[in-house]
Amino acid sequence: MEKHYKHLNADERGVILAEHQRGSSLRQIGRIIGRHHGTIGLELTRGATPDGYDPHVARLARDAAQLRSRRRRKLVPEAPFYDWVRNRLIHWCWSPEQIAARLRRMHPDDPSQRISHEAIYAAIYAQPRGSLKTLMIEALRQAKPKRGAWRTPLAGSAMVPETLRIIYRPEDVEARLVHGHWEGDLIKGAFNRSAVGTVVERKTRFFILSKMNGCTASTALEGFTRQMKRLPVALRRSMTYDRGSEMACHPELSRRLKIDIWFCDPHAPWRRGSNENTNGLLRQFFPKGTDLSDLSQTALNDVARLMNDRPRKTLGWNTPAEAMAEELAAIKTTVALQT
């Protein structure tokens, strides 16, 4: 007997027809073509007609049964959540996993209103050719590009006092139990002539973008100060940065924001893992080689809002905006109790 089942072919059906007309038993026919007698019986039932077994009728019946057994796609235009999924994918830039998780939360007791992220991927690539399929595929996250050796300017290494090395950073920062601790960096534009400042709050993964008017230390000072000054003082506890030369003005930044600044060791970007991950996701909006100098702060705020409204697995599928709202509410409650 064959190890892997295969559907009956035309030659086997011809043998079944001939042997059945000859009066052979199911077991005899099965031995001739190497099939189980149950398979022969099912085939004869499928092909039964008033005139006896008909191979053509049997094949049509098998094809119809195969179509019925296929799982129907849930993400079709007539599905009740189709527009919701499409909009979150294309316009809100959510991933299929984030979409599926939020649907489970919205409809915990109604499986008909939910869909897995694998089914979303399958539906996207099953779309017929056209602009909608192109938009959906373009909305999917791209794999991170490979990175070369991490190089830190000598000037950046020289400016970091021993006391500000990350090894002296308090343990509660590492544990992500307290709000107000941030990770920062710049993403560079075409030819390293333009930049955008990025900061991510370690506990909530809340994301802020800062417009920079260049890549110098003075522009980084002004850009980070302008955006982070908008935060409550209780949310400005520390910032962890790499040793880039754009942080040469860190003493003044620390004074302006009343914030502690810590520096990673050379060649250790994983010590700012949240920021590194977020910067990789940000390239979905600003591919490498983009001129970032033309971007307004309003446009950057719109991108940050999109990223902060994405459900995150590490937050239990809450969004960073929701997590930050909870922290702000807790701060207000604490202040009210103290007064």
Secondary structure, DSSP 8 states (H G I E B T S, - for coil): --SS-----HHHHHHHHHHHHHT--HHHHHHHHT--HHHHHHHHHHTEETTEE-HHHHHHHHHHHHHHHS---S-STTSTTHHHHHHHHHTS---HHHHHHHHHHH-TT-GGG---HHHHHHHHHHS-SSHHHHHHHHHS-------------HHHHHT--GGGBGGGS-HHHHTT-SS-EEEEEEEE-GGG--EEEEEEETTT--EEEEE-SSSSHHHHHHHHHHHHTTS-GGG-SEEEE---GGGTTHHHHHHHHT-EEEE--TT-GGGGHHHHHHHHHHTTTS-TT--GGG--HHHHHHHHHHHHTS--GGGTT--HHHHHHHHHHHHHHHHHHH-
